[in-house]
Amino acid sequence: MTTGGGPRAGAAARAGAAARLLGPALLAGLLATGCGSSGSAVASGTASPPPPATPRPAPSGTPSTTSPQELCTRLVAHWSRAVLDSTAYGDYQSMGLSDGQYEILRTVVDGARAAKKTRGAAAADELIDREAGEGCADRYRSGAPTAGPWQ
C-alpha cells in the first residue's frame, strides 16, 4: 500500500481502459443526436408536444360557404365601423371591396355619421348592420352583380 504519491497501478489501468471505451461511446451518441431532424426536440432545445390522448375526429360533411350577400354585408359593416370617425374612406380595393360594395359603404357611413351625431354611437352601430344588410341584399338579390367583375 502506498501513501501520498500517485494512483495505484491497477486503478490507473482501469481508468485508461474506461476512457478508451467511453470516448467512442460518447462520440457515437453525439453523432446520432446530430443526425436528428432540425425540428427535433434535441436539435431545437425544446420538447415536442405529446400526441393527443384521443385522435381528432375527421371533419364531417362538406365545408360551409359564405354567400356573396353575407360576405358583402360583413365586409361593408366592418369597414363602415372602421371609417366612421375618419374623414377619408381609403381605397376600396385595399379594403377588399368591389366598386358596388364601396358605394354601399359610402351610403352606410353617411347615414351612420348622421345617426351618431343625433342619436349616439349605439344608433349608428345598429344602422350600420341594418343598412349594410339591406344594401347587400339588394345588390345580390339575383345571386351576383350583373355588370362586370367589379360592379
N, C-alpha and C positions, 0 to 999 in steps of 0.2 A: 504494500500500500504506500502510496506516495503522498506527501503533503506539500502544499504550495504548488509550484510548477504547473505544467500544462495538463491537459486531459489525459486520461489513460489511453493506452494504445488501442484497446478494443473499442472504446467509446468513439474514438476518432475514426476508426474504420467504419463503424456502423453509421456515423453521421455522414461520411463521404458517400456511402452506398445509398443512403436515403436521399441525399441531394441529387445524385445521378439519376435516380428513379423519379423523383419529384419534379425535376426540371422539365423533362419531356412531357410529363402528365399535365403540368400547368400550361405549357406551350400548346398542347393539343386542345385543352379546354378553351384557351383564348382564341385559337383559330376557329374552333367550332362556334363559339359565340359570335365572332366577327362575320361568320357566314350567314347569319340570320338576316331576314328582310329588313329594310330600312324602317319599316313601321313596327318592328317587333318591340316588345317591352324592354328587352335588354339593350338594343341599339338606341332606342329613343330615351331611355331612362325613365319611362313611365310604364305603369302596369296597364295592360289592356283590360277593358271591362269584361266581366264574366258573361258567359252566354245566358240568355234569358232562361228562367226556370221552366217556363212553358213556351212552346213555339207560338209565334204570332199567327193569328188566323189569316188565311188568304183573303184578299179583297173579294167581296161578293158582288154580283151583278155588274151592271155597266156603269161607268163613271157618269156622273151627272154633268150636264152642260148648263151654262147660263144663257138665257135667251138674249138676243140683241137688245130688246126693250129693257130688260132688267139690268144688263151691263151699262146701257146708256144712262139709266136712272142712277145707278151707283156712281158712275163717273161724274155726271153733272152735279149731283148732290155733293160729292166730295169736293170738287173744285169750286163749287159755289161757296161752300163754307171757307175754303182756303183763301178766296179772293174777296170775301165780303167786306173786310175792313181795309183793303188796299185800294189804291186809286188806279192801278193798272191791272189788266187781265193777264197779260203774258201771251205767249204764242200758243195757239190751240193745238198745234202738232206736238209741242213739248209736253202738253197735258195728256196726250193720247186721245184727243177728240177729233172728230170729223168737223167739217165746216158747219154742217147742220146741227150737230151736238153743241158746237160753240155758240151758235145763235140761241139755242135753248138756254145755255148757261148765262148769256148776257141778259136775256129776258128774266130769268130766275133771280139773278143777282140784283138787277134793278128793282124788282119787286121786294126782295128781301131787305135791301137797304132802306126802302121807304117804310116797310113794316117795322124794322128795328128802330128807326127814328121815332115812329109814332106809338108803337105798341111794345117795344122791347125785344131783347135777344131771343126769348123763347118763341115769340110770334114769328120772328124771322126764320128760326130753325124749322118750325112747323111749315111755313110757307115754302121753304126750300124743298122739303120732302114732297109736299103736295104738288107743286108746280113742276119739279123735275120729273115726277112720275107721270103727270098729265102730258107734259111736252114730249116725253119719250114715247108714251103710249100712242099719241097722235102720229108721231114720226114713224113708228114701226107698226102701225095698225095693220098693214098688209104683209108683215114679216120682214121687210127690208126696205130701205130707201130706194127710190126709183131712178134717180138722176145721177148715176155715176158712183164710183167708189168713195168719193169724199163728200157726197151730198148728204 
